[in-house]
């Protein structure tokens, strides 16, 4: 997947497809809520494994029954299609 910075219009279009995600502090961000603490940990580990396969690593903030995912593409200085692919991966794990 090409690592190219998306412009504001492209980001807005992609946000229509990944529900619940938003741009915050220059990163594509979403907080996932779980019924149990361990479920959040398992989600974070599973997402970390997928991120490794993509060679694209998000910031993960693990709290009590919540995991916040924040990602951008450092080498393009913004948000790329790769970030939206990681968002889809995270959403797929949460379903």
Buried (B, 14 or more C-beta within 10 A) or exposed (E): EEEEBBEEEBBEEBBEEBEEBEBEEEBBBBEBEBEEEEBBEBBBEBBEEBBEEBEBEBEBEEEEBEBBBBBBBEEBEBBBBBBBBBBEBBBEBBE
